[in-house]
Structures are given as structure tokens and as C-alpha cells.
Amino acid sequence: MEVKIINTVSGSDNTLSDHVRHCVEGYFVQLNGHESSGLYNLVLAEVEKPLLETALKHADFNQSKAAKVLGLSRSTLRKKLEQYGIS
């Protein structure tokens, strides 16, 4: 399933993948030829924390509902919330 996101600022119609690709390409430009490591974990953390926060908000901060929306067990969600310092 392709997820379309409408950018309310510019009105553009991009997929989540488009946004991630654009940001990762920008990251490589900023490196200016320097080596990098840990990009995979960096991207996951940058995406996962706001995903969890938004899902919780959507579920009125009910962890069981948020876990269901995310397709996670409640215990996995709680572990991830603790990992990111989300209460």
C-alpha cells in the first residue's frame, strides 16, 4: 500500500517514501564526502519516535488502541515508548 501525504505547506502530494528519500539524500549532501555509520538506526529512530507519538495521540493516548493501530503487541509498544522517553 502506497501512503500519500499531502504537504499542507506546499500542497504537494508525496509518498512517505519520497520524504524519507529526500531527507536521506540531503543527509549525504551534508556529509560533504565524509564517512558515515549508523544511518539505518538513525533513520529508524527519526521515523519511529514521531510515529509512536502520533499513533498515541490518534488513539487518545490509549496504549492498547495505539498498539493495535501500529500492529504491535502492547508490551512491544511500551518497550519502545520507554526507549524513546515517551510517557
Backbone as XML, in Angstrom:
<?xml version="1.0"?>
<chain id="A" units="angstrom">
  <residue number="1" name="MET">
    <atom name="N" x="0.844" y="-1.174" z="0.000"/>
    <atom name="CA" x="0.000" y="0.000" z="0.000"/>
    <atom name="C" x="0.888" y="1.236" z="0.000"/>
  </residue>
  <residue number="2" name="GLU">
    <atom name="N" x="0.663" y="2.118" z="-0.922"/>
    <atom name="CA" x="1.423" y="3.359" z="-1.007"/>
    <atom name="C" x="0.700" y="4.422" z="-0.186"/>
  </residue>
  <residue number="3" name="VAL">
    <atom name="N" x="1.417" y="5.056" z="0.724"/>
    <atom name="CA" x="0.830" y="6.071" z="1.581"/>
    <atom name="C" x="1.107" y="7.438" z="0.988"/>
  </residue>
  <residue number="4" name="LYS">
    <atom name="N" x="0.069" y="8.163" z="0.676"/>
    <atom name="CA" x="0.210" y="9.523" z="0.153"/>
    <atom name="C" x="0.084" y="10.511" z="1.296"/>
  </residue>
  <residue number="5" name="ILE">
    <atom name="N" x="0.975" y="11.472" z="1.318"/>
    <atom name="CA" x="0.952" y="12.523" z="2.324"/>
    <atom name="C" x="0.848" y="13.843" z="1.596"/>
  </residue>
  <residue number="6" name="ILE">
    <atom name="N" x="-0.141" y="14.628" z="1.965"/>
    <atom name="CA" x="-0.287" y="15.946" z="1.348"/>
    <atom name="C" x="0.420" y="16.957" z="2.227"/>
  </residue>
  <residue number="7" name="ASN">
    <atom name="N" x="1.413" y="17.608" z="1.656"/>
    <atom name="CA" x="2.164" y="18.626" z="2.364"/>
    <atom name="C" x="1.288" y="19.876" z="2.451"/>
  </residue>
  <residue number="8" name="THR">
    <atom name="N" x="0.829" y="20.196" z="3.657"/>
    <atom name="CA" x="-0.086" y="21.321" z="3.819"/>
    <atom name="C" x="0.591" y="22.663" z="3.576"/>
  </residue>
  <residue number="9" name="VAL">
    <atom name="N" x="1.917" y="22.684" z="3.614"/>
    <atom name="CA" x="2.636" y="23.937" z="3.367"/>
    <atom name="C" x="2.719" y="24.220" z="1.871"/>
  </residue>
  <residue number="10" name="SER">
    <atom name="N" x="3.167" y="23.229" z="1.111"/>
    <atom name="CA" x="3.357" y="23.456" z="-0.323"/>
    <atom name="C" x="2.223" y="22.885" z="-1.161"/>
  </residue>
  <residue number="11" name="GLY">
    <atom name="N" x="1.367" y="22.056" z="-0.557"/>
    <atom name="CA" x="0.279" y="21.442" z="-1.301"/>
    <atom name="C" x="0.725" y="20.283" z="-2.166"/>
  </residue>
  <residue number="12" name="SER">
    <atom name="N" x="1.993" y="19.852" z="-2.054"/>
    <atom name="CA" x="2.481" y="18.757" z="-2.883"/>
    <atom name="C" x="1.918" y="17.429" z="-2.385"/>
  </residue>
  <residue number="13" name="ASP">
    <atom name="N" x="1.906" y="16.464" z="-3.264"/>
    <atom name="CA" x="1.346" y="15.151" z="-2.976"/>
    <atom name="C" x="2.468" y="14.126" z="-3.095"/>
  </residue>
  <residue number="14" name="ASN">
    <atom name="N" x="3.134" y="13.806" z="-1.979"/>
    <atom name="CA" x="4.286" y="12.909" z="-1.977"/>
    <atom name="C" x="4.015" y="11.703" z="-1.097"/>
  </residue>
  <residue number="15" name="THR">
    <atom name="N" x="4.689" y="10.607" z="-1.382"/>
    <atom name="CA" x="4.596" y="9.442" z="-0.510"/>
    <atom name="C" x="5.555" y="9.609" z="0.659"/>
  </residue>
  <residue number="16" name="LEU">
    <atom name="N" x="5.323" y="8.827" z="1.687"/>
    <atom name="CA" x="6.230" y="8.826" z="2.825"/>
    <atom name="C" x="7.637" y="8.431" z="2.368"/>
  </residue>
  <residue number="17" name="SER">
    <atom name="N" x="7.707" y="7.476" z="1.438"/>
    <atom name="CA" x="8.997" y="7.068" z="0.882"/>
    <atom name="C" x="9.710" y="8.224" z="0.198"/>
  </residue>
  <residue number="18" name="ASP">
    <atom name="N" x="8.957" y="9.065" z="-0.501"/>
    <atom name="CA" x="9.546" y="10.242" z="-1.149"/>
    <atom name="C" x="10.193" y="11.164" z="-0.120"/>
  </residue>
  <residue number="19" name="HIS">
    <atom name="N" x="9.506" y="11.377" z="0.989"/>
    <atom name="CA" x="10.036" y="12.259" z="2.036"/>
    <atom name="C" x="11.304" y="11.669" z="2.659"/>
  </residue>
  <residue number="20" name="VAL">
    <atom name="N" x="11.271" y="10.380" z="2.928"/>
    <atom name="CA" x="12.450" y="9.726" z="3.517"/>
    <atom name="C" x="13.619" y="9.801" z="2.546"/>
  </residue>
  <residue number="21" name="ARG">
    <atom name="N" x="13.370" y="9.479" z="1.288"/>
    <atom name="CA" x="14.428" y="9.522" z="0.271"/>
    <atom name="C" x="15.043" y="10.918" z="0.198"/>
  </residue>
  <residue number="22" name="HIS">
    <atom name="N" x="14.209" y="11.930" z="0.165"/>
    <atom name="CA" x="14.678" y="13.317" z="0.076"/>
    <atom name="C" x="15.561" y="13.662" z="1.286"/>
  </residue>
  <residue number="23" name="CYS">
    <atom name="N" x="15.123" y="13.272" z="2.469"/>
    <atom name="CA" x="15.902" y="13.579" z="3.672"/>
    <atom name="C" x="17.229" y="12.827" z="3.710"/>
  </residue>
  <residue number="24" name="VAL">
    <atom name="N" x="17.222" y="11.562" z="3.298"/>
    <atom name="CA" x="18.465" y="10.781" z="3.292"/>
    <atom name="C" x="19.438" y="11.342" z="2.263"/>
  </residue>
  <residue number="25" name="GLU">
    <atom name="N" x="18.926" y="11.728" z="1.100"/>
    <atom name="CA" x="19.789" y="12.349" z="0.093"/>
    <atom name="C" x="20.390" y="13.652" z="0.633"/>
  </residue>
  <residue number="26" name="GLY">
    <atom name="N" x="19.595" y="14.442" z="1.343"/>
    <atom name="CA" x="20.099" y="15.667" z="1.963"/>
    <atom name="C" x="21.168" y="15.390" z="3.005"/>
  </residue>
  <residue number="27" name="TYR">
    <atom name="N" x="20.985" y="14.305" z="3.740"/>
    <atom name="CA" x="21.977" y="13.893" z="4.738"/>
    <atom name="C" x="23.322" y="13.616" z="4.074"/>
  </residue>
  <residue number="28" name="PHE">
    <atom name="N" x="23.285" y="12.879" z="2.955"/>
    <atom name="CA" x="24.532" y="12.579" z="2.251"/>
    <atom name="C" x="25.185" y="13.843" z="1.691"/>
  </residue>
  <residue number="29" name="VAL">
    <atom name="N" x="24.399" y="14.773" z="1.234"/>
    <atom name="CA" x="24.946" y="16.047" z="0.740"/>
    <atom name="C" x="25.659" y="16.774" z="1.881"/>
  </residue>
  <residue number="30" name="GLN">
    <atom name="N" x="25.024" y="16.791" z="3.060"/>
    <atom name="CA" x="25.612" y="17.484" z="4.208"/>
    <atom name="C" x="26.906" y="16.830" z="4.681"/>
  </residue>
  <residue number="31" name="LEU">
    <atom name="N" x="27.047" y="15.526" z="4.428"/>
    <atom name="CA" x="28.293" y="14.852" z="4.812"/>
    <atom name="C" x="29.484" y="15.386" z="4.037"/>
  </residue>
  <residue number="32" name="ASN">
    <atom name="N" x="29.215" y="15.902" z="2.845"/>
    <atom name="CA" x="30.263" y="16.521" z="2.024"/>
    <atom name="C" x="31.458" y="15.592" z="1.834"/>
  </residue>
  <residue number="33" name="GLY">
    <atom name="N" x="31.164" y="14.299" z="1.541"/>
    <atom name="CA" x="32.228" y="13.349" z="1.278"/>
    <atom name="C" x="32.786" y="12.639" z="2.493"/>
  </residue>
  <residue number="34" name="HIS">
    <atom name="N" x="32.399" y="13.055" z="3.701"/>
    <atom name="CA" x="32.885" y="12.398" z="4.914"/>
    <atom name="C" x="32.178" y="11.064" z="5.097"/>
  </residue>
  <residue number="35" name="GLU">
    <atom name="N" x="32.836" y="10.165" z="5.794"/>
    <atom name="CA" x="32.272" y="8.849" z="6.082"/>
    <atom name="C" x="31.118" y="8.967" z="7.078"/>
  </residue>
  <residue number="36" name="SER">
    <atom name="N" x="30.225" y="8.001" z="7.023"/>
    <atom name="CA" x="29.101" y="7.944" z="7.941"/>
    <atom name="C" x="28.905" y="6.512" z="8.389"/>
  </residue>
  <residue number="37" name="SER">
    <atom name="N" x="28.326" y="6.330" z="9.551"/>
    <atom name="CA" x="27.963" y="4.989" z="10.010"/>
    <atom name="C" x="26.712" y="5.104" z="10.872"/>
  </residue>
  <residue number="38" name="GLY">
    <atom name="N" x="25.974" y="4.031" z="10.955"/>
    <atom name="CA" x="24.777" y="4.018" z="11.790"/>
    <atom name="C" x="23.579" y="4.697" z="11.172"/>
  </residue>
  <residue number="39" name="LEU">
    <atom name="N" x="23.599" y="4.888" z="9.864"/>
    <atom name="CA" x="22.491" y="5.598" z="9.202"/>
    <atom name="C" x="21.174" y="4.860" z="9.371"/>
  </residue>
  <residue number="40" name="TYR">
    <atom name="N" x="21.201" y="3.548" z="9.274"/>
    <atom name="CA" x="19.972" y="2.765" z="9.402"/>
    <atom name="C" x="19.287" y="3.043" z="10.741"/>
  </residue>
  <residue number="41" name="ASN">
    <atom name="N" x="20.034" y="2.954" z="11.831"/>
    <atom name="CA" x="19.455" y="3.206" z="13.159"/>
    <atom name="C" x="19.034" y="4.656" z="13.324"/>
  </residue>
  <residue number="42" name="LEU">
    <atom name="N" x="19.786" y="5.574" z="12.744"/>
    <atom name="CA" x="19.433" y="6.991" z="12.802"/>
    <atom name="C" x="18.075" y="7.227" z="12.135"/>
  </residue>
  <residue number="43" name="VAL">
    <atom name="N" x="17.894" y="6.682" z="10.945"/>
    <atom name="CA" x="16.634" y="6.872" z="10.213"/>
    <atom name="C" x="15.484" y="6.215" z="10.965"/>
  </residue>
  <residue number="44" name="LEU">
    <atom name="N" x="15.697" y="5.008" z="11.467"/>
    <atom name="CA" x="14.630" y="4.338" z="12.216"/>
    <atom name="C" x="14.205" y="5.159" z="13.426"/>
  </residue>
  <residue number="45" name="ALA">
    <atom name="N" x="15.162" y="5.678" z="14.164"/>
    <atom name="CA" x="14.837" y="6.477" z="15.341"/>
    <atom name="C" x="14.105" y="7.760" z="14.956"/>
  </residue>
  <residue number="46" name="GLU">
    <atom name="N" x="14.532" y="8.394" z="13.877"/>
    <atom name="CA" x="13.902" y="9.640" z="13.432"/>
    <atom name="C" x="12.467" y="9.418" z="12.965"/>
  </residue>
  <residue number="47" name="VAL">
    <atom name="N" x="12.177" y="8.242" z="12.447"/>
    <atom name="CA" x="10.828" y="7.936" z="11.959"/>
    <atom name="C" x="9.977" y="7.319" z="13.064"/>
  </residue>
  <residue number="48" name="GLU">
    <atom name="N" x="10.578" y="6.433" z="13.851"/>
    <atom name="CA" x="9.808" y="5.672" z="14.827"/>
    <atom name="C" x="9.239" y="6.538" z="15.953"/>
  </residue>
  <residue number="49" name="LYS">
    <atom name="N" x="10.018" y="7.454" z="16.488"/>
    <atom name="CA" x="9.527" y="8.263" z="17.618"/>
    <atom name="C" x="8.294" y="9.075" z="17.241"/>
  </residue>
  <residue number="50" name="PRO">
    <atom name="N" x="8.312" y="9.861" z="16.146"/>
    <atom name="CA" x="7.092" y="10.601" z="15.816"/>
    <atom name="C" x="5.937" y="9.679" z="15.409"/>
  </residue>
  <residue number="51" name="LEU">
    <atom name="N" x="6.247" y="8.503" z="14.854"/>
    <atom name="CA" x="5.208" y="7.532" z="14.528"/>
    <atom name="C" x="4.493" y="7.090" z="15.803"/>
  </residue>
  <residue number="52" name="LEU">
    <atom name="N" x="5.251" y="6.747" z="16.817"/>
    <atom name="CA" x="4.672" y="6.322" z="18.091"/>
    <atom name="C" x="3.875" y="7.459" z="18.732"/>
  </residue>
  <residue number="53" name="GLU">
    <atom name="N" x="4.437" y="8.653" z="18.736"/>
    <atom name="CA" x="3.749" y="9.809" z="19.334"/>
    <atom name="C" x="2.429" y="10.097" z="18.629"/>
  </residue>
  <residue number="54" name="THR">
    <atom name="N" x="2.445" y="10.039" z="17.311"/>
    <atom name="CA" x="1.249" y="10.337" z="16.533"/>
    <atom name="C" x="0.194" y="9.252" z="16.709"/>
  </residue>
  <residue number="55" name="ALA">
    <atom name="N" x="0.620" y="8.002" z="16.727"/>
    <atom name="CA" x="-0.327" y="6.904" z="16.932"/>
    <atom name="C" x="-0.971" y="6.996" z="18.308"/>
  </residue>
  <residue number="56" name="LEU">
    <atom name="N" x="-0.185" y="7.340" z="19.323"/>
    <atom name="CA" x="-0.736" y="7.513" z="20.671"/>
    <atom name="C" x="-1.765" y="8.643" z="20.701"/>
  </residue>
  <residue number="57" name="LYS">
    <atom name="N" x="-1.427" y="9.734" z="20.077"/>
    <atom name="CA" x="-2.357" y="10.870" z="20.038"/>
    <atom name="C" x="-3.644" y="10.464" z="19.320"/>
  </residue>
  <residue number="58" name="HIS">
    <atom name="N" x="-3.515" y="9.770" z="18.195"/>
    <atom name="CA" x="-4.671" y="9.312" z="17.429"/>
    <atom name="C" x="-5.568" y="8.386" z="18.266"/>
  </residue>
  <residue number="59" name="ALA">
    <atom name="N" x="-4.940" y="7.598" z="19.146"/>
    <atom name="CA" x="-5.661" y="6.648" z="19.991"/>
    <atom name="C" x="-6.040" y="7.258" z="21.340"/>
  </residue>
  <residue number="60" name="ASP">
    <atom name="N" x="-6.030" y="8.583" z="21.418"/>
    <atom name="CA" x="-6.336" y="9.290" z="22.671"/>
    <atom name="C" x="-5.475" y="8.789" z="23.830"/>
  </residue>
  <residue number="61" name="PHE">
    <atom name="N" x="-4.215" y="8.486" z="23.519"/>
    <atom name="CA" x="-3.197" y="8.065" z="24.486"/>
    <atom name="C" x="-3.528" y="6.733" z="25.165"/>
  </residue>
  <residue number="62" name="ASN">
    <atom name="N" x="-4.378" y="5.950" z="24.526"/>
    <atom name="CA" x="-4.678" y="4.598" z="24.986"/>
    <atom name="C" x="-3.662" y="3.659" z="24.334"/>
  </residue>
  <residue number="63" name="GLN">
    <atom name="N" x="-2.786" y="3.081" z="25.160"/>
    <atom name="CA" x="-1.700" y="2.268" z="24.622"/>
    <atom name="C" x="-2.191" y="1.009" z="23.916"/>
  </residue>
  <residue number="64" name="SER">
    <atom name="N" x="-3.257" y="0.411" z="24.394"/>
    <atom name="CA" x="-3.788" y="-0.787" z="23.737"/>
    <atom name="C" x="-4.296" y="-0.460" z="22.341"/>
  </residue>
  <residue number="65" name="LYS">
    <atom name="N" x="-5.000" y="0.661" z="22.211"/>
    <atom name="CA" x="-5.506" y="1.078" z="20.900"/>
    <atom name="C" x="-4.356" y="1.466" z="19.968"/>
  </residue>
  <residue number="66" name="ALA">
    <atom name="N" x="-3.379" y="2.184" z="20.500"/>
    <atom name="CA" x="-2.228" y="2.592" z="19.686"/>
    <atom name="C" x="-1.457" y="1.364" z="19.206"/>
  </residue>
  <residue number="67" name="ALA">
    <atom name="N" x="-1.276" y="0.389" z="20.076"/>
    <atom name="CA" x="-0.577" y="-0.837" z="19.693"/>
    <atom name="C" x="-1.321" y="-1.543" z="18.564"/>
  </residue>
  <residue number="68" name="LYS">
    <atom name="N" x="-2.632" y="-1.584" z="18.648"/>
    <atom name="CA" x="-3.427" y="-2.225" z="17.601"/>
    <atom name="C" x="-3.277" y="-1.488" z="16.276"/>
  </residue>
  <residue number="69" name="VAL">
    <atom name="N" x="-3.339" y="-0.157" z="16.314"/>
    <atom name="CA" x="-3.171" y="0.654" z="15.102"/>
    <atom name="C" x="-1.810" y="0.388" z="14.465"/>
  </residue>
  <residue number="70" name="LEU">
    <atom name="N" x="-0.786" y="0.270" z="15.296"/>
    <atom name="CA" x="0.583" y="0.072" z="14.814"/>
    <atom name="C" x="0.874" y="-1.380" z="14.436"/>
  </residue>
  <residue number="71" name="GLY">
    <atom name="N" x="0.015" y="-2.292" z="14.878"/>
    <atom name="CA" x="0.279" y="-3.706" z="14.613"/>
    <atom name="C" x="1.350" y="-4.281" z="15.517"/>
  </residue>
  <residue number="72" name="LEU">
    <atom name="N" x="1.442" y="-3.733" z="16.720"/>
    <atom name="CA" x="2.419" y="-4.178" z="17.710"/>
    <atom name="C" x="1.691" y="-4.771" z="18.911"/>
  </residue>
  <residue number="73" name="SER">
    <atom name="N" x="2.393" y="-5.576" z="19.669"/>
    <atom name="CA" x="1.827" y="-6.000" z="20.953"/>
    <atom name="C" x="1.939" y="-4.815" z="21.915"/>
  </residue>
  <residue number="74" name="ARG">
    <atom name="N" x="1.093" y="-4.818" z="22.928"/>
    <atom name="CA" x="1.136" y="-3.729" z="23.887"/>
    <atom name="C" x="2.479" y="-3.695" z="24.616"/>
  </residue>
  <residue number="75" name="SER">
    <atom name="N" x="3.039" y="-4.854" z="24.902"/>
    <atom name="CA" x="4.335" y="-4.891" z="25.602"/>
    <atom name="C" x="5.458" y="-4.342" z="24.713"/>
  </residue>
  <residue number="76" name="THR">
    <atom name="N" x="5.411" y="-4.624" z="23.410"/>
    <atom name="CA" x="6.413" y="-4.067" z="22.500"/>
    <atom name="C" x="6.267" y="-2.553" z="22.422"/>
  </residue>
  <residue number="77" name="LEU">
    <atom name="N" x="5.036" y="-2.080" z="22.346"/>
    <atom name="CA" x="4.806" y="-0.628" z="22.316"/>
    <atom name="C" x="5.353" y="0.011" z="23.586"/>
  </residue>
  <residue number="78" name="ARG">
    <atom name="N" x="5.069" y="-0.565" z="24.734"/>
    <atom name="CA" x="5.534" y="0.009" z="25.998"/>
    <atom name="C" x="7.065" y="0.057" z="26.053"/>
  </residue>
  <residue number="79" name="LYS">
    <atom name="N" x="7.711" y="-0.986" z="25.529"/>
    <atom name="CA" x="9.178" y="-1.028" z="25.485"/>
    <atom name="C" x="9.721" y="0.105" z="24.603"/>
  </residue>
  <residue number="80" name="LYS">
    <atom name="N" x="9.072" y="0.312" z="23.460"/>
    <atom name="CA" x="9.511" y="1.366" z="22.544"/>
    <atom name="C" x="9.248" y="2.754" z="23.141"/>
  </residue>
  <residue number="81" name="LEU">
    <atom name="N" x="8.135" y="2.926" z="23.837"/>
    <atom name="CA" x="7.846" y="4.208" z="24.476"/>
    <atom name="C" x="8.908" y="4.520" z="25.522"/>
  </residue>
  <residue number="82" name="GLU">
    <atom name="N" x="9.297" y="3.522" z="26.265"/>
    <atom name="CA" x="10.356" y="3.705" z="27.278"/>
    <atom name="C" x="11.686" y="4.027" z="26.605"/>
  </residue>
  <residue number="83" name="GLN">
    <atom name="N" x="11.977" y="3.337" z="25.503"/>
    <atom name="CA" x="13.228" y="3.552" z="24.760"/>
    <atom name="C" x="13.361" y="4.999" z="24.310"/>
  </residue>
  <residue number="84" name="TYR">
    <atom name="N" x="12.255" y="5.603" z="23.874"/>
    <atom name="CA" x="12.275" y="6.970" z="23.357"/>
    <atom name="C" x="11.890" y="8.018" z="24.399"/>
  </residue>
  <residue number="85" name="GLY">
    <atom name="N" x="11.648" y="7.587" z="25.624"/>
    <atom name="CA" x="11.297" y="8.526" z="26.689"/>
    <atom name="C" x="9.934" y="9.176" z="26.489"/>
  </residue>
  <residue number="86" name="ILE">
    <atom name="N" x="9.010" y="8.414" z="25.920"/>
    <atom name="CA" x="7.654" y="8.910" z="25.694"/>
    <atom name="C" x="6.779" y="8.377" z="26.822"/>
  </residue>
  <residue number="87" name="SER">
    <atom name="N" x="6.059" y="9.289" z="27.477"/>
    <atom name="CA" x="5.200" y="8.830" z="28.580"/>
    <atom name="C" x="3.738" y="8.990" z="28.251"/>
  </residue>
</chain>
